[in-house]
């Protein structure tokens, strides 16, 4: 515990204090001068709001430290602070105090963060070749800036255990033969199972999601024409870095498309 007379001789220098980063992880450095004749162990700094930053938004009231400052020396002390995750980007002022003497103004530079949370674990869809299927996905904005959802991305589909099954069949076909037979069979197996990607975008135009808001957003899933009937596919959709598992059951029986093509001839 610092004695009152020690605290009075521990002061901030003229160097500016700036903490920069995302709302939950602001880091910076403070420079303090120890005018005592003995080493001082600094354990905390008091933090108070100032200006436009509300008291509720400031999550750090005290900065816990364990820093030894030699006598008659200046020392740089690393600082970490946090504000509410929805605090808009910008510069905010706080006051730091050692517990005595004049406080020092510090600037918090909060950076913009685009971050969403997907409240659906898995999406089950039924679709046919070339179909467009609408499904709603609940998305929350956990960042501090509005998120605009429009063109969402792509889903790469594959059958469950597609690689393993193709390997097993290729190994069986090439048993007792050279590796060229295995490679040819493996490539053919993968080629026969390959389908084009699913394209995903919001239904009816762009959706703007303010910080802290949750909305069930309707999405259009545009399936490729070479989707195989009677198959089950799995894939993953990434929305601003958050993944959503997608499972697709294709309508119709295997070979339906081929049967119709034969009837047209």
N, C-alpha and C positions, 0 to 999 in steps of 0.2 A: 504494500500500500504506500502510495506516494504521500509524503508529508506536505501540508499546505505551502510551506516555504519552498519546497522543491518544485511544486507545480508552478508557482509564480515565476520561477526562473527557467521554465520550459516553455518555449514560445515557437510559433510558426515563423518561418522566414518569409521574405518577400516573394519567393517563388510561387507562381500560380499553381493551384491544385485542380486538376482536371481528371475526372473518372469517365471512361468511355467504354461503350459496349452495348449488348442487348439489355433489355430491362432487368432481367434476373441476374445479370453478370456484368456489373460495371467495375472496372479496375482502374487504378491510378496510383500516384505516389504523392505523399506529403513530406515536406522537408521541415524538420524541427531542430531548434538550437537548444542545447543544454548548457545553461550558464552556471550550473551547480559545480561545486568542487568534487562531487562524487558522481559515480555512474548512476543513471536513472533507468529503472525498468518500467517502460510504458506498457500498460495492459489494456487500455481502452481510450477511445475518443467518443465524445458525445456528438450526436448528429441531430440537427433541427432543420425543419423546413423553412424555406424563405421564398417569397415571390409566388409564382403560379403553381408550384408543386404542392398538392394538398397533403395534409398530414396522413390521411388514409392511404395515399399512393406510396408514401415512403415506408418501405418494409424494414429498413435498417435504422434502428434508433441508436444503437451503440456499435462501434467497430471494435471487435475483440482483437487485441494485439498482444504480442509478447516480444517486445523489442528493447534491447539494451542500448542506451545512448551514452557514450563515454563523456566524461567531464569536459566542459569547455569545447565541445565538438558539435558539429552539425551532422545530422543523420537523415537519410531518406527512408521513409516508412511506407511499405506497400499497403494499399487500401483496397477493400472490396465492399461494394454496396449493392442494394437491389431495390427496385421500385416495382409497382404493380405491372404485371405482364401486358396490360392493355394501355399503359402510358404511351401517348403518341410520341413519335420521333421528335427530337428537338433538344434544346439546352435548358436545363433547370438548375437553380441555385439552391444550395443547402449551406448550413453553417456548421463548422466543426469546432469543437472546443475540447481543451484538455481538462476542463473542470474549473479553471481559474483564468483570469486575464481575458483579453479581447478574443472573441471567436474569429475564425478565418472562413471566408467565403470560398466554397468549392463549387465547381461547375460539373454537372452530370450531363454528358452528351449521350442521349439515348438514340440508338440506331433503329432503323425500321426492320421489322421482322414479319415475314410472311410465313404463317404456320397454320395448318388446319388439323382438325381431328375428325376422323371418319368413325361414325358411331355404328356402322354395320360391319360385322366380322366377315361375312361371306355373302355373295350375291348369286342366287340360283336363277338361271334364265332358260327359256325354251325358245328355239329359233330354227328356222329353215334356211337353206342356201339363199343368199342375197336379201334376207329379211332385215328390217329395221325394228328393233324392239326397244320400247321405252321402259325404264325402271328408275325409281326414285332412290336416292342415296342421301342419308342424313349427314350433313357436313357442318362442323363448327369452326369458326374463325378463332384460333387461339393466339393470333399475333396481335400487333398493335397498329396495323394499317388495313384498310379495306382490301379484300381479296376478290378479284374478278375471275369468274369461272366462265369459260367459253369453249374453246377447243381443249378437251381434257387430255387426250392422248390415245395410245394404242394398247390393245391387248393381244399378246402373242399366245395363240392357242396350241395346245398339244394334248394328245390322248394320255390318260394316266399311265405311267410306267412305259411311255413310248420308246425311250432309248433302250431300256432293259429288254422289252419284248423284241425289238428289232435286233438286238445283239444275240438273244437266244435263238431266234430263227435263222440268223445269218451263220452262227456257229454250227447249228444243226445241218444247214444246207452245205456248208463247206467241210464237213467232217471227212477226213481222209483226202482232202484236196488241198491245193496251194492257197496262199493267203489272198491271191487275186480274186478267187471265187468268193471268199468271205467279204472282201471289201466291196465287190460289185453287188452282192446281195444286200449288204448293209445299207449302201447308198440307195438302192432301189426301194428297200423297205421304208427308209425315211422319206424318200420322195413321194411314195404312194400315200403316206400319212400326212404330208405337209398341207397346211391350209394357209391362206393369206390372213393378214392381221384384221382384227376388229377395230373400227374407228369409232371413237367416243367423243361426243360433244354435248353441251347443254341443249335441252329441248326448248325451242322458241327464242333463242338469243342469249346473250351474256347475262350472267347473274352476279350482282355485286353484294358481297357479304361483309357487313361492318364488323369491327373487332368485338368479340364477345357474343356474337349472334350465332344461332344454330338454325339451319334450314334444311328441309328435305328437298333436294334439288333434282328435278326430272332430267334424266340423261338419255340420249339416243345412242343405242348400240347398233352400228351398221355392220352386219355380218357379210363375209365374203361369199361370192357365188360358188366357190369350190368347197364349201362346207359339206362334209359327208353326212348323209342321212343315217339315223339310227345309231349315232356315235355319241360318246360323252367326252367333252373337252374340259380342260382346266387352264387357267391363266391368272394373271395378276394385273390390276390397273393401278397405276401410280398417280395420285392427286397431290401435287406439291410435296412430293417426297413420302407421302403416306400411302401404304399399300392396301388394296382391297382385293381379296381373292374372288375369282369369278369361276363359276361352274356352269357349263352349257350342256343341256341335253337337246340334241337335234331331233326335230319331229320327222316322222315317216320311218319306213323300214329301210334297212340297207339294200341298195340296188334299185330303189324307187326311181331315182333320176335316170339311171341307165335303161330301165324298162320303158319309161316314157320316150326316151330318145329313139329306142328301137321301133316304137309304134309310129313315130313320125316319119320314118324312112319309107 
